[in-house]
Amino acid sequence: MSEASSLEATPTRRSRGWGWLVVGFAALVVAVALITMGIGALSSGARAGDGLRDMNGNPVQFDAGETPAPQPAQTADATTNGRFAVPSVGLDVPLGVMSVVGGEVVPPTFDSAFWVSGLGVSPDQAASGTLFVAMHALRNGAVGPGNSLIDIDAGRSRLEVGTKVSVGALRYEVTGSAVIPRDEIAARAEVWADEPGRLVIITCLQRPDNHPAVANVVITARLVADDQTGATDGR
């Protein structure tokens, strides 16, 4: 599997699947949730009414032995958090907020993007640090927000340097990306760096053979402007 040498100012490379992030005391560790799509039926790990559906409204089925981690109340309300959008790839989904729970960061739904409370900064503090956004990419014909960001056949990100990304009222431009194996991401200090006006988007790189994902795509961007203030990051 190829990998970009740096997260900044590199051609985009694409990764395979999403993972849930396990946050340790001294490091951040990624444990990939193995997620599949069950058309027309829910697995025993997903209950009716949980809202576990993909972007096409189809119920999500988990691989054997996999269940979602418990999450506190989350929101994906466009009136509260706005939208996460990448116009060049046709992605425009609700932006929710999720918390680190039990050391894990698990996007609670499969049809929204989520900024991560407890890692980096919140959107209203975006100019002062790194904003982390996570979302699911699915396989076996399922569609999550992350699927729009990845090129499964090429094994890399679809977002070229300079691509415009909106996170609520915030506007960013992509600076680079990398494909990082899940068992290496904890040691990659460049992923978790807290830098003014920085955005980190994490999803899974799904695989052409439909086998469970083994790597994440990490996309970085820099703050360009906030529509509400017109402020920029100064670059």
Summary of the structure (lengths in Angstrom):
residues: 235
radius of gyration: 16.2
end to end distance: 33.1
largest distance: 51.0
contacts: 838
relative contact order: 0.24
helix: 11%
strand: 37%
